[in-house]
Amino acid sequence: MVNNNTVPGHKPVVETFELLESQVRSYSRNFPAIFNKAKGVQLEGEDGSKYLDFLMGCSTLNYGHNHPVLKDALVDYITDDGVTHSMDMHSDAKERFLFEFHETVLKPRNLDYVLQFPGPTGANAVEAALKLARKVTGRTNVISFTNGFHGVTLGALAATGNEHHRGGAGIDLGGVTRMPYDGYMGADIDTADYLDKVLSDPSSGIDAPAAVIVETVQGEGGLNVASNEWLRKVARITRKHGAMFIVDDIQAGIGRCGSFFSFEAAGVKPDIVTLAKSLSGYGLPMALVLINREYDEWLPGEHNGTFRGNCHAFVTARAALEHFWRDRKGFEATIARSAAQLEQGLRSIASKAGSSKLVLKGRGMMRGLEMPSGKFAAAVIKKCFQNGLIIESAGPNDEIVKCLAPLTITSEEMQSGLDILGKAVAATAAEHERAAA
Ligand SMILES: *Cc1c(COP(=O)(O)O)cnc(C)c1O
């Protein structure tokens, strides 16, 4: 079986993965198909079955699968023998990306960041951000928040809350103090005040931090949303105590929450921003650390990595900025329309769930429904898959069904996905009521 893929007519089978791939595989367990084609919101199985993709690489494919404009740019670049890999030597692909990023993203928002290209994953960006903050401040402690997710390499994992992921470390995870996220203690308690209090008290036992790292909407943590006011307050408190304010915009950024950066509505200017997932726009690995120019204290090569210059990703990332973000207002309006449809659709699904109480979570195109339990959510996800919708869960008990449809989705496609989700929720709620009776 292992060798017959060299034989013409080899047909891929799920058993190959079961035999040869580590138990660590995860998403494939919920969606046991073999996919071979993708276009826009659609994924196709090799048996010809079609699926709407509301997982989208966990917000890695905000412009959909294989967007034609990005694909053409990439194909042209490859056909012309453009440089694929150049360590961090200058390439025209990188120059064009830097130039476009400055013109289209930084300049109009009045942001004076320098760009660091770490290794190509989100965790690489977080590691670099935390290292730099520690270096600049000479402090070791980092504040992160309950239910935060920042990646699974050891430095980033220390800042991540999830017990299952932390359990994989096999070593003490240090150097991070957890604080309650906005709303964690209920609506009446302002957790930013608590942060200020413990950082102001020399005997609180919380060491002065190098950085405070935060997601504006917690992607893996369950679509918890920080209010604009809370974010502004946390940014103020962070600076008051001499720490770097880091926004991890890896999942919530690149349009997912309605604007290029998720923190634009709050009007904060982080000292450091991490980006990855949808940055290349095509699913190609690419990560970026934006650093306030004042704090760019890196020595040459002090933090390095072999894959710091994925030229193919530079090409598609630049094409995406050009195509979608040069007309910022136009694209923001498109996202807002889809987000409104999504919100309305999810509200309607929740209102028809009978005695099962569902709660709307998230903001923008990063929305979901909190189900009564993880088991309930798993049943919903399974029914969705059987009916042609790929959708995943998040949250401490995987109880939040999370919609990460592409930002470019049409209203018909959105409605089709919502219809499948609605039927799956209604059927699961009915099963629950029968079981309870
Ligand atoms: C996905 C994610 C990461 C980690 O990115 P990887 O590419 O998986 O290493 C970090 N922070 C946030 C907010 C994420 O959603």
The ligand as a MOL file (V3000), in Angstrom:
LIG
                    3D

  0  0  0     0  0            999 V3000
M  V30 BEGIN CTAB
M  V30 COUNTS 15 15 0 0 0
M  V30 BEGIN ATOM
M  V30 1 C -2.7820 30.3080 15.4300 0
M  V30 2 C -2.3480 31.2830 16.4290 0
M  V30 3 C -1.0260 31.3610 16.8860 0
M  V30 4 C 0.0190 30.3500 16.4720 0
M  V30 5 O 0.2440 30.3260 15.1050 0
M  V30 6 P 0.9520 29.0230 14.4630 0
M  V30 7 O 1.1490 29.3930 13.0340 0
M  V30 8 O -0.0360 27.8910 14.6320 0
M  V30 9 O 2.1990 28.7790 15.1970 0
M  V30 10 C -0.6800 32.3680 17.7650 0
M  V30 11 N -1.5830 33.2610 18.1890 0
M  V30 12 C -2.8680 33.2250 17.7850 0
M  V30 13 C -3.8180 34.2670 18.2600 0
M  V30 14 C -3.3000 32.2270 16.9020 0
M  V30 15 O -4.5830 32.1570 16.5320 0
M  V30 END ATOM
M  V30 BEGIN BOND
M  V30 1 1 1 2
M  V30 2 1 2 3
M  V30 3 2 2 14
M  V30 4 1 3 4
M  V30 5 2 3 10
M  V30 6 1 4 5
M  V30 7 1 5 6
M  V30 8 2 6 7
M  V30 9 1 6 8
M  V30 10 1 6 9
M  V30 11 1 10 11
M  V30 12 2 11 12
M  V30 13 1 12 13
M  V30 14 1 12 14
M  V30 15 1 14 15
M  V30 END BOND
M  V30 END CTAB
M  END
